[in-house]
Amino acid sequence: MTNRLYAEFIGTAWLVLGGCGSAVLAAAFPQLGIGFMGVAFAFGLTVLTMVYALGPVSGGHFNPAVTVGLAVGGRFPTREVAPYVVAQVLGGIAGAAILYVIATGKAGAEIGGFATNGYGDRSPGKYGMAAALVSEIVMTFGFVTVILGATDKRAPAAAAPLAIGLALTLIHLVSIPVTNTSVNPARSTAPALFVGGGALAQLWLFWLAPLVGAIIAGLAYKLVAEPAAGQPGSSATALSGKTG
């Protein structure tokens, strides 16, 4: 368990440092800024690389919503959810702390929004709370569904990190203008602690919505993935020797 928690800590730190770092340091860099598309790919690449690197150790969650969704979907022990979430949040804070040191390492530097998530005046596109809530629930539902499907024993294991990384990239391409994209409470918590104020006041939504989306995904995937009796892949069919 110690090794697994360390892996979750490192993976989440890398996600925050790489994803939020791209937004804080490179998104609007004069003339050469990477923009929303670059930030979206940065988040996708952080997950892709760490799932390949540390997935064999801990499963490569790096996200409390993913951990909860996998537990609800019957893929992860419920008793291990709390330790994983704590390790992920602490890892996110460590990643944000490193980013803070880098971002303030020049004269007159200000961290600004520090890649925090928000709605209303704190939304990049000034979207309201209802839009933010729906966006985060739906995007997290999609993300956890992709993870459940890509890591299904019937799916090709080698392709899972690629599918997961691309899914997170797509999610960011859609929802950065709405909330700056969370779908990950640890990612939201870490930079908010350094900004304070409105970022912390709105943090509740970026815990509630991703967890709701993840729970729905876990429940829904169980219904989709478990064949009805008598259908191809069910135990009854397998025992009878029928192929459908």
Backbone bond lengths (Angstrom), bond angles and torsions (degrees), N, CA, C in turn:
res aa  C-N    CA-C-N  psi(-1)  N-CA   C-N-CA  omega(-1)  CA-C   N-CA-C  phi
1 M - - - 1.465 - - 1.529 111.25 -
2 T 1.316 117.34 -38.75 1.467 119.84 179.85 1.524 111.10 -58.62
3 N 1.317 116.72 -45.08 1.462 120.63 178.92 1.518 111.54 -63.22
4 R 1.308 116.01 -39.65 1.465 120.37 -179.35 1.522 111.18 -66.62
5 L 1.330 117.20 -42.12 1.459 120.59 178.86 1.524 111.07 -67.03
6 Y 1.323 116.18 -37.57 1.465 119.56 176.50 1.526 110.35 -62.72
7 A 1.333 116.45 -40.93 1.464 120.61 178.30 1.526 111.07 -62.48
8 E 1.336 117.22 -41.45 1.461 120.55 178.17 1.528 111.34 -66.23
9 F 1.323 115.99 -38.05 1.467 121.31 176.77 1.530 110.20 -60.80
10 I 1.321 117.08 -51.19 1.465 121.62 -177.88 1.520 111.18 -64.84
11 G 1.324 116.45 -44.53 1.465 119.88 -178.36 1.514 112.90 -62.90
12 T 1.340 116.98 -40.55 1.464 119.91 179.33 1.520 111.16 -71.31
13 A 1.327 116.78 -36.53 1.465 119.94 175.77 1.524 110.41 -61.23
14 W 1.313 116.24 -41.99 1.473 120.67 178.83 1.521 111.14 -64.45
15 L 1.328 117.07 -40.32 1.462 120.99 179.24 1.530 110.75 -61.43
16 V 1.332 116.86 -47.10 1.467 120.21 -179.33 1.524 111.03 -68.04
17 L 1.318 116.38 -43.65 1.463 119.10 -179.36 1.522 111.01 -64.67
18 G 1.323 117.40 -46.12 1.464 120.78 -178.49 1.517 113.58 -73.05
19 G 1.329 116.51 -47.58 1.456 120.04 -177.28 1.517 112.91 -72.13
20 C 1.335 116.02 -56.70 1.463 119.43 179.30 1.524 110.79 -67.47
21 G 1.334 116.49 -32.73 1.464 119.56 177.98 1.512 112.13 -61.91
22 S 1.328 116.85 -39.20 1.468 119.34 178.16 1.524 110.71 -63.52
23 A 1.342 116.23 -36.76 1.465 120.18 179.72 1.522 111.84 -71.25
24 V 1.329 116.72 -41.31 1.463 121.12 -175.93 1.523 111.62 -76.90
25 L 1.321 117.61 -41.78 1.468 121.19 -170.93 1.524 114.18 -97.57
26 A 1.329 117.75 -32.05 1.462 119.41 -168.36 1.518 115.88 -119.34
27 A 1.334 118.50 -18.46 1.466 119.77 -171.95 1.523 112.78 -60.42
28 A 1.325 116.65 -42.68 1.465 120.29 -176.21 1.521 112.48 -116.51
29 F 1.310 116.43 24.88 1.461 119.23 -179.72 1.524 109.39 -59.61
30 P 1.343 118.32 133.54 1.473 121.04 -174.61 1.524 113.33 -49.51
31 Q 1.334 115.01 122.69 1.465 125.78 173.85 1.530 113.97 70.70
32 L 1.321 118.36 -27.88 1.458 120.63 -175.64 1.525 112.47 -117.89
33 G 1.322 118.02 16.07 1.459 121.22 -177.07 1.515 112.88 -60.95
34 I 1.327 116.49 146.19 1.463 120.68 -176.70 1.522 112.74 -85.81
35 G 1.328 118.86 -16.04 1.450 122.42 176.27 1.522 113.36 66.58
36 F 1.349 115.10 -170.55 1.460 120.94 -178.89 1.524 111.82 -59.88
37 M 1.326 117.12 -40.73 1.462 119.82 -177.07 1.528 110.65 -63.44
38 G 1.310 116.57 -42.72 1.458 119.52 178.63 1.512 112.40 -63.53
39 V 1.329 117.03 -40.47 1.454 120.99 178.61 1.528 110.31 -64.69
40 A 1.326 116.32 -41.63 1.463 120.30 178.84 1.521 111.27 -59.61
41 F 1.326 116.61 -45.86 1.463 119.76 178.89 1.522 111.61 -67.65
42 A 1.324 117.34 -33.05 1.464 119.95 178.33 1.518 110.89 -62.79
43 F 1.323 117.45 -45.01 1.456 119.93 177.80 1.526 110.74 -62.93
44 G 1.324 116.92 -43.12 1.458 119.71 178.44 1.510 112.35 -62.10
45 L 1.319 116.97 -39.86 1.459 121.14 -178.97 1.520 112.30 -69.76
46 T 1.329 117.41 -34.06 1.465 118.76 178.21 1.518 110.39 -62.39
47 V 1.323 116.75 -43.86 1.462 119.92 -179.71 1.524 110.79 -69.41
48 L 1.335 116.32 -45.38 1.470 120.03 -179.52 1.526 111.25 -56.72
49 T 1.318 117.13 -48.41 1.462 120.22 -175.65 1.518 112.12 -68.19
50 M 1.336 117.59 -40.12 1.455 119.11 -178.18 1.526 112.80 -77.97
51 V 1.325 118.08 -27.68 1.469 118.94 174.03 1.516 109.74 -66.05
52 Y 1.337 116.99 -40.47 1.461 119.47 174.63 1.530 110.94 -64.63
53 A 1.327 116.72 -41.47 1.465 120.71 -174.21 1.522 112.97 -75.91
54 L 1.337 117.27 -46.34 1.454 120.86 -171.10 1.523 114.13 -117.52
55 G 1.330 116.87 -5.26 1.458 119.72 176.38 1.520 113.23 -53.87
56 P 1.348 118.75 -41.65 1.469 119.05 178.49 1.531 114.11 -62.59
57 V 1.331 117.18 -19.79 1.462 120.56 -179.49 1.517 111.50 -87.56
58 S 1.341 116.22 -52.98 1.472 120.00 -171.81 1.523 114.16 -116.67
59 G 1.309 117.66 -7.84 1.454 120.71 -172.91 1.514 112.39 97.98
60 G 1.330 116.59 -14.55 1.461 120.72 175.01 1.511 114.43 66.95
61 H 1.338 117.33 51.53 1.466 120.41 178.32 1.532 110.92 -78.17
62 F 1.339 116.27 -62.02 1.469 124.15 178.41 1.532 112.77 58.30
63 N 1.333 116.36 26.78 1.459 120.27 -171.34 1.524 108.35 -167.43
64 P 1.339 119.71 118.43 1.459 120.41 178.83 1.527 113.78 -56.94
65 A 1.324 117.47 -35.40 1.462 119.74 179.43 1.524 110.97 -65.11
66 V 1.320 117.34 -39.00 1.462 120.88 177.78 1.522 110.06 -64.16
67 T 1.323 117.14 -44.78 1.457 121.33 179.35 1.525 111.04 -59.30
68 V 1.332 116.66 -45.96 1.465 120.81 179.46 1.527 110.54 -65.61
69 G 1.333 117.15 -43.29 1.459 120.26 179.66 1.519 112.60 -61.84
70 L 1.328 116.70 -40.77 1.465 120.71 178.12 1.524 110.84 -66.80
71 A 1.327 117.20 -37.30 1.462 120.14 177.87 1.524 111.06 -65.62
72 V 1.324 116.53 -44.67 1.468 120.72 178.63 1.526 110.48 -63.70
73 G 1.331 116.12 -35.59 1.456 120.62 179.32 1.516 113.92 -79.47
74 G 1.326 117.60 3.06 1.442 120.99 177.04 1.519 114.84 79.23
75 R 1.342 116.75 17.22 1.463 121.32 -178.14 1.528 113.69 -102.21
76 F 1.321 117.86 -4.24 1.461 120.59 -173.26 1.518 108.57 -148.77
77 P 1.343 117.89 138.07 1.469 120.15 -178.53 1.532 112.36 -64.89
78 T 1.304 115.97 129.69 1.461 120.81 -178.98 1.527 111.86 -59.23
79 R 1.326 117.24 -35.79 1.466 121.03 -177.38 1.522 112.68 -65.63
80 E 1.330 117.41 -16.44 1.465 120.75 -178.02 1.528 113.02 -100.14
81 V 1.319 116.96 0.62 1.466 120.41 -178.16 1.526 110.98 -63.25
82 A 1.331 117.24 -50.68 1.477 120.67 -175.96 1.527 112.47 -59.36
83 P 1.344 120.32 -48.41 1.469 119.07 178.49 1.519 112.76 -60.58
84 Y 1.321 117.35 -38.60 1.463 120.37 178.66 1.525 110.68 -63.44
85 V 1.326 116.81 -44.79 1.472 120.94 -178.04 1.523 110.23 -63.08
86 V 1.332 117.51 -42.70 1.460 120.91 178.77 1.525 110.47 -61.33
87 A 1.331 116.76 -45.44 1.468 120.26 179.46 1.522 111.24 -62.52
88 Q 1.322 117.07 -39.17 1.466 120.97 -179.93 1.526 111.47 -66.52
89 V 1.320 117.13 -44.53 1.469 120.01 -179.93 1.528 110.42 -64.45
90 L 1.319 116.92 -43.49 1.468 119.97 178.83 1.532 110.55 -64.76
91 G 1.318 117.12 -39.17 1.461 119.83 176.71 1.509 111.88 -63.24
92 G 1.329 116.36 -41.98 1.461 119.76 177.14 1.512 112.34 -60.70
93 I 1.326 116.35 -41.75 1.465 120.52 178.52 1.524 110.51 -63.55
94 A 1.331 116.70 -40.40 1.465 119.85 178.12 1.526 110.82 -62.60
95 G 1.329 116.79 -42.73 1.467 120.20 177.69 1.518 112.11 -62.61
96 A 1.335 116.43 -41.66 1.465 120.46 178.40 1.521 111.57 -66.78
97 A 1.330 116.89 -35.58 1.465 120.39 178.62 1.526 110.77 -64.77
98 I 1.330 116.72 -42.83 1.469 120.33 176.63 1.521 110.15 -61.83
99 L 1.328 116.06 -44.10 1.463 120.17 179.60 1.524 110.95 -62.88
100 Y 1.326 117.07 -38.95 1.463 120.74 179.05 1.531 110.90 -61.19
101 V 1.322 116.67 -43.69 1.468 120.34 179.20 1.523 110.52 -61.43
102 I 1.330 116.76 -42.08 1.470 120.73 -180.00 1.528 110.46 -68.35
103 A 1.329 116.04 -46.84 1.468 120.70 -174.42 1.522 112.81 -65.71
104 T 1.312 117.27 -27.66 1.475 120.53 179.97 1.528 111.69 -98.35
105 G 1.309 116.99 16.04 1.450 120.93 -175.23 1.504 115.49 -88.94
106 K 1.320 117.96 23.27 1.461 120.87 174.46 1.518 108.86 -139.26
107 A 1.304 115.97 158.28 1.463 120.96 -176.66 1.517 111.10 -60.70
108 G 1.326 116.48 133.76 1.452 122.11 176.33 1.510 114.77 73.39
109 A 1.320 117.88 13.33 1.461 121.03 -177.10 1.524 111.27 -68.64
110 E 1.332 116.00 140.40 1.459 123.09 173.08 1.518 107.74 -130.87
111 I 1.318 117.37 140.20 1.461 119.23 -176.09 1.519 112.73 -81.79
112 G 1.322 117.85 -16.82 1.461 120.04 178.68 1.515 111.45 58.73
113 G 1.332 116.03 -134.47 1.461 120.30 -179.41 1.508 113.27 -74.18
114 F 1.314 118.47 -18.00 1.463 124.61 175.26 1.538 111.85 55.45
115 A 1.324 116.87 36.49 1.469 123.88 177.06 1.528 112.87 60.95
116 T 1.340 116.70 26.80 1.455 119.03 178.07 1.524 110.34 -74.26
117 N 1.311 115.20 163.23 1.463 121.45 178.16 1.522 109.90 -97.28
118 G 1.328 116.27 153.98 1.449 118.08 179.98 1.511 112.81 -173.01
119 Y 1.319 114.68 173.01 1.463 122.41 176.08 1.520 108.47 -135.14
120 G 1.329 116.79 170.04 1.459 119.67 -176.93 1.515 110.83 65.65
121 D 1.305 116.96 -129.04 1.460 120.80 -179.56 1.527 112.77 -66.51
122 R 1.323 117.43 -17.59 1.455 121.08 -179.35 1.532 112.52 -96.44
123 S 1.310 116.66 1.21 1.462 121.53 174.81 1.524 109.21 -84.97
124 P 1.337 119.58 136.18 1.470 120.26 177.67 1.521 113.06 -53.89
125 G 1.335 116.57 -36.76 1.464 120.59 179.63 1.509 113.68 -103.75
126 K 1.341 116.80 10.42 1.466 123.72 178.96 1.535 112.11 63.07
127 Y 1.316 116.98 35.67 1.463 121.41 176.70 1.521 109.98 -78.21
128 G 1.336 116.15 145.96 1.451 121.46 -176.23 1.519 113.64 -79.56
129 M 1.338 114.72 179.49 1.460 121.06 -174.93 1.526 111.78 -63.03
130 A 1.326 118.31 -41.21 1.464 120.57 -178.35 1.521 110.98 -63.15
131 A 1.329 116.81 -43.18 1.464 120.57 178.41 1.517 110.73 -63.44
132 A 1.323 116.67 -40.83 1.463 120.98 179.36 1.521 110.90 -64.66
133 L 1.320 116.55 -42.93 1.459 121.49 -179.23 1.524 110.94 -62.54
134 V 1.328 116.38 -47.97 1.464 120.30 179.87 1.525 110.79 -63.75
135 S 1.320 116.15 -44.85 1.461 120.37 -179.51 1.516 111.69 -58.33
136 E 1.331 117.24 -48.01 1.463 120.61 -176.54 1.524 112.10 -68.83
137 I 1.318 117.12 -37.58 1.471 119.48 177.66 1.518 110.39 -65.00
138 V 1.323 116.68 -49.71 1.465 120.72 -176.09 1.525 111.57 -67.01
139 M 1.320 117.14 -43.42 1.467 119.84 -178.90 1.526 111.53 -66.68
140 T 1.330 116.80 -37.88 1.464 118.80 177.30 1.519 110.53 -69.20
141 F 1.322 116.43 -39.11 1.476 120.31 175.04 1.528 110.03 -55.43
142 G 1.318 116.84 -48.34 1.460 120.51 179.71 1.505 112.36 -62.98
143 F 1.331 116.78 -42.14 1.462 121.21 -177.67 1.526 110.83 -64.20
144 V 1.324 116.71 -47.98 1.465 120.11 -178.59 1.524 110.38 -68.13
145 T 1.320 117.59 -34.51 1.468 120.13 176.16 1.519 111.02 -61.98
146 V 1.328 116.88 -43.43 1.465 120.41 177.34 1.529 110.26 -61.53
147 I 1.323 117.18 -42.79 1.465 120.56 179.94 1.530 110.91 -62.89
148 L 1.324 116.56 -45.17 1.465 120.15 179.13 1.525 111.14 -62.05
149 G 1.321 116.35 -41.73 1.459 119.41 179.84 1.512 113.16 -71.31
150 A 1.331 116.50 -43.16 1.464 120.34 -176.63 1.521 112.26 -68.82
151 T 1.339 116.78 -25.72 1.466 120.54 -179.89 1.526 112.37 -101.54
152 D 1.318 116.90 7.10 1.461 120.90 174.62 1.525 108.74 -61.42
153 K 1.327 117.54 143.79 1.468 120.86 -177.94 1.527 112.34 -62.36
154 R 1.345 116.70 -18.18 1.466 120.29 178.70 1.520 112.73 -86.67
155 A 1.348 117.06 -9.24 1.465 121.21 -178.90 1.530 109.80 -93.55
156 P 1.341 117.97 154.10 1.469 120.82 176.78 1.523 110.70 -66.89
157 A 1.314 116.72 118.42 1.470 120.99 -172.24 1.523 112.61 -63.31
158 A 1.332 117.27 -36.63 1.465 120.08 -174.92 1.519 112.47 -65.48
159 A 1.326 117.34 -23.81 1.460 120.85 -176.83 1.522 113.00 -87.58
160 A 1.330 117.87 -10.54 1.460 120.63 -173.68 1.527 113.35 -58.74
161 P 1.338 120.12 -49.72 1.468 118.57 -179.28 1.525 113.42 -59.42
162 L 1.329 116.58 -36.42 1.466 119.87 179.00 1.518 110.96 -65.50
163 A 1.332 116.77 -45.25 1.465 120.40 179.35 1.522 111.02 -62.36
164 I 1.325 116.95 -41.59 1.461 121.28 -178.75 1.522 110.95 -67.54
165 G 1.332 116.98 -44.23 1.460 120.18 178.83 1.520 112.68 -63.62
166 L 1.330 116.68 -41.67 1.468 119.95 179.14 1.525 111.27 -68.30
167 A 1.337 116.52 -34.93 1.464 119.51 177.56 1.526 110.62 -62.83
168 L 1.335 116.62 -42.59 1.463 119.35 179.16 1.527 111.27 -67.36
169 T 1.313 116.55 -34.87 1.468 120.22 175.43 1.516 110.54 -61.90
170 L 1.327 116.95 -48.39 1.462 121.57 179.33 1.522 111.29 -58.83
171 I 1.324 116.02 -44.64 1.467 120.59 -179.96 1.524 110.88 -58.29
172 H 1.327 116.94 -42.80 1.469 120.14 178.82 1.523 111.93 -67.72
173 L 1.315 117.12 -38.00 1.466 119.50 178.53 1.523 111.26 -60.55
174 V 1.323 116.64 -32.48 1.463 120.85 -179.30 1.522 111.92 -82.42
175 S 1.333 116.91 -44.46 1.463 119.06 -163.41 1.521 116.94 -110.29
176 I 1.325 119.00 0.88 1.474 118.56 174.97 1.533 111.18 -55.89
177 P 1.338 120.51 -44.39 1.465 119.26 -179.64 1.529 113.82 -63.35
178 V 1.334 117.27 -22.62 1.463 120.17 -175.41 1.529 111.36 -84.36
179 T 1.324 117.18 -53.64 1.473 120.71 -174.44 1.523 113.58 -130.10
180 N 1.317 117.59 0.41 1.460 122.99 -168.32 1.528 110.65 73.56
181 T 1.311 115.96 9.12 1.467 127.07 175.90 1.519 113.99 58.84
182 S 1.329 113.67 115.26 1.457 120.26 172.40 1.523 109.37 -107.46
183 V 1.324 116.96 -80.31 1.472 126.43 -169.89 1.532 110.93 50.63
184 N 1.328 116.65 17.66 1.460 121.65 -175.69 1.531 108.63 -158.07
185 P 1.332 117.92 103.18 1.469 119.77 -178.38 1.529 114.31 -59.42
186 A 1.317 118.04 -33.02 1.472 119.71 179.07 1.514 110.70 -67.58
187 R 1.337 116.74 -40.96 1.464 121.48 177.49 1.530 110.79 -62.28
188 S 1.351 117.00 -36.04 1.467 120.90 -179.46 1.519 112.21 -75.16
189 T 1.324 115.71 -38.76 1.464 120.37 -175.83 1.524 111.91 -67.07
190 A 1.323 116.30 -43.88 1.467 120.36 -172.14 1.532 113.41 -57.79
191 P 1.339 120.16 -57.00 1.466 117.89 -179.71 1.520 113.29 -69.04
192 A 1.362 116.95 -28.48 1.467 119.48 179.97 1.522 111.43 -62.63
193 L 1.322 117.45 -32.70 1.462 120.69 179.41 1.521 111.57 -64.84
194 F 1.325 117.51 -28.25 1.462 121.31 -179.17 1.531 111.91 -86.67
195 V 1.316 116.75 -20.94 1.473 120.91 -179.10 1.520 110.85 -95.18
196 G 1.336 116.32 -40.97 1.458 121.02 179.80 1.521 112.63 70.03
197 G 1.318 117.05 -159.59 1.457 122.59 175.09 1.513 114.13 51.81
198 G 1.347 115.34 -125.42 1.452 121.41 -176.84 1.513 113.63 -61.73
199 A 1.316 116.69 -32.42 1.474 120.13 179.76 1.522 110.46 -62.06
200 L 1.328 116.75 -42.56 1.462 120.26 178.21 1.527 111.40 -73.61
201 A 1.308 117.43 -35.44 1.464 120.96 -179.39 1.531 111.43 -64.13
202 Q 1.327 117.30 -31.47 1.458 120.62 -178.92 1.531 113.01 -97.00
203 L 1.314 117.22 1.90 1.462 120.56 -174.38 1.523 112.45 -64.04
204 W 1.326 117.55 -27.87 1.468 121.01 -178.88 1.521 111.79 -53.15
205 L 1.343 116.44 -40.00 1.465 119.88 -177.00 1.521 110.80 -65.11
206 F 1.332 116.43 -32.66 1.465 120.09 -175.54 1.527 112.46 -88.63
207 W 1.322 115.74 5.18 1.464 122.03 161.84 1.526 109.24 -102.01
208 L 1.322 116.03 -48.89 1.467 120.27 -175.26 1.528 112.30 -61.52
209 A 1.320 117.16 -54.04 1.465 120.30 -173.15 1.532 112.88 -63.90
210 P 1.345 119.74 -48.14 1.465 117.84 177.99 1.531 113.46 -61.38
211 L 1.335 117.41 -37.63 1.460 119.50 179.72 1.522 111.23 -67.74
212 V 1.318 117.18 -39.46 1.474 120.19 176.50 1.529 110.22 -63.37
213 G 1.318 117.02 -47.00 1.460 120.47 178.86 1.512 111.97 -59.90
214 A 1.335 116.82 -40.26 1.465 121.31 -179.45 1.522 111.42 -67.56
215 I 1.317 117.11 -41.42 1.466 120.90 179.30 1.522 110.52 -63.66
216 I 1.331 116.95 -43.99 1.469 120.20 178.02 1.527 110.40 -61.44
217 A 1.327 116.74 -42.10 1.457 120.78 179.64 1.526 111.20 -62.85
218 G 1.339 116.73 -43.70 1.461 120.06 179.27 1.510 112.12 -61.13
219 L 1.327 116.63 -43.64 1.462 120.66 179.30 1.525 111.55 -68.00
220 A 1.324 115.96 -43.78 1.467 120.18 -177.34 1.518 111.94 -66.71
221 Y 1.343 116.98 -39.79 1.460 118.96 -177.85 1.517 111.47 -66.86
222 K 1.328 116.55 -33.88 1.461 119.19 176.80 1.526 110.68 -60.61
223 L 1.321 117.11 -38.57 1.464 120.59 178.67 1.521 111.40 -68.71
224 V 1.312 116.84 -38.39 1.459 121.31 -178.16 1.524 111.19 -74.99
225 A 1.321 116.65 -40.75 1.460 121.23 -170.52 1.522 113.28 -82.53
226 E 1.328 118.06 -21.22 1.453 120.20 -178.80 1.524 109.35 -95.52
227 P 1.335 118.67 106.58 1.469 121.67 -177.48 1.522 111.45 -62.72
228 A 1.318 115.27 144.95 1.458 120.18 175.79 1.523 109.58 -69.16
229 A 1.325 116.96 155.20 1.462 121.14 -180.00 1.524 110.52 -57.32
230 G 1.319 116.11 132.99 1.457 121.25 179.17 1.499 114.20 90.79
231 Q 1.351 117.85 -7.17 1.449 121.57 179.39 1.524 109.91 -94.28
232 P 1.338 118.53 157.61 1.459 120.61 178.55 1.519 111.68 -52.98
233 G 1.331 117.34 130.04 1.453 121.50 179.51 1.496 113.95 96.06
234 S 1.366 117.48 -12.54 1.447 119.12 178.98 1.513 109.91 -79.54
235 S 1.337 116.63 161.69 1.464 120.45 -178.76 1.504 111.47 -64.75
236 A 1.340 117.39 -36.11 1.457 120.93 179.98 1.527 111.02 -63.35
237 T 1.333 115.95 -44.17 1.459 120.22 179.69 1.507 111.01 -65.34
238 A 1.352 116.05 -42.47 1.455 120.15 -177.72 1.532 110.58 -63.08
239 L 1.348 115.68 -41.06 1.454 119.33 -178.38 1.515 112.04 -69.77
240 S 1.324 118.00 -32.74 1.453 121.37 -178.28 1.513 112.64 -79.95
241 G 1.355 115.48 -15.73 1.460 119.15 179.48 1.498 113.16 83.52
242 K 1.333 118.76 5.45 1.465 121.91 178.95 1.518 110.25 -79.67
243 T 1.305 117.15 153.14 1.455 122.03 178.98 1.516 112.48 -114.76
244 G 1.318 117.40 3.33 1.459 119.94 177.49 1.502 112.02 99.86
